[in-house]
Every structure is written in structure tokens, then in C-alpha cells.
């Protein structure tokens, strides 16, 4: 499997319009370098910050998604991108949208493993659908859900997915003794082994609410189905990585 793939490890901004502009730049760059798939981070469309309530409205998000869908079709690029989604009774979900190369949203994976603060704003999702993008079966495990391996392994049986995208802002737990590698890296390796999939993580490179946490930003990971770490991206750096899935080299293009 050598599908040309991209990770858009791009800076978070305070507004939906700024984030969408950054996503579109990353999509164009990824396509120009031959990528057929591109992964973005958790809530990439709005950003994940203290103003999420202002940005997470259907009036802001729906036209943004339509713009991304049109770009997918124009570029023949499949994407996995984070955005709020909305239920019939005004529920809001922290979701990852799997949009195919024709611009159709093929699956919406909504975060089930919410933190306590997240659960005051977002409703819990259910299920873990799989979408076909560029001929590959894809799903998502959102941020700290990598800790919930028993649940995820029941939802994504071995061989069900070719790629599992892991968007988020994972970092070493500052309240625990540091480990090398950090525990979240081991969680990603365990996820790859349990699902038999390539795990493509996209870590935010910066933090807006607490900028000091940016020191652990970025450093996104690709893990092979064997659990081997194929490579890690630069720390605290905004850019797009282009690689052939299954290979240990990548091209880095700053943004």
C-alpha cells in the first residue's frame, strides 16, 4: 500500500474563516505534491479553544463544509477533517468528517470518549463508521479516545479499516512522570496493532487557550499495522507532510 497521503499539521486560529482558509491552502499544497488523502486535526474547521461556542454554529460551519467539499471534488482529494456537527434537538457533536474525492461526506465519526469539560458542551457520539476514500476503508479515533482501546477494538475489528485517523492535541501528561516514548505514543501503537490499520495522527502544533502547552505541540505520528512508528513530524511546526503510506520517509512543506 503506497497511497500518496498528507498530514496537515497546521496552526489553529481563533475563527472559522481563518481555519478554513488554512485548510484550503493545505489541501492545495497536498494535491500539488500528489497526495490523494489528507488528514486534519480535531475541530480543524472551527479551532478548539475558549471561543468554540461562538464558532460552533450551523450558520458558520455548514458553508465552510460545503467549501471544503467543493475543493475535494476540484482537487480529487479525500480528506478527514474535524468539525462540529448538529443533531435534530440542538445537540452539538465533536465530529470527524470523512469526505471523499468527489466531495461527498461518506461518514461522520462523532467523539464518544469526551473529557468532563467537553461533555458540558458536546453530546456523546455513538458507533464508529467506516468510509471508502480513494479505495481505502477509513475511520477515526478522536484524540483521547486512543485510551479507550477496548471500546475502539470492538468497533473496528482487525482488517475493517485500512487507515485510522487520530486527530487531536495529544501530549505527555504533565501530572505523571515523563516516559519515552510518551504513553499516548504507546496508545497509538496499540491501536495500530489492535485494528491492523495504519494510524495517521494529526496533532495540533499550537495551543491557543494556554500557549505554553504548544511546547508539546505537533510531532504527529504515523504507525504501521505492526505497531511500528514509521516517522514523527516536527514539533511545534506548522506545515504539510507528504508521504507514501507504508514508507518511512516524508516531505515537509512549512505553512
Secondary structure, DSSP 8 states (H G I E B T S, - for coil): ---EEEEEE----SSHHHHHHHHHHHHHHHHHTT-SEEE--TTTTT-SSTTHHHH--HHHHHHHHHHHHHHHHHHT-EEEEEEEEE-TTS-EEEEEEEE-TTS-EEEEEE--S--HHHHTTS--------EEETTEEEEE--GGGGG-HHHHHHHS-TTS-SEEEEEE-----TTS---SS-HHHHHHHHHHHHHTSEEEEEE-S--STTGGGGGG-B--EEE-TTS-EEEE--BT--EEEEEETT-S--EEEE-
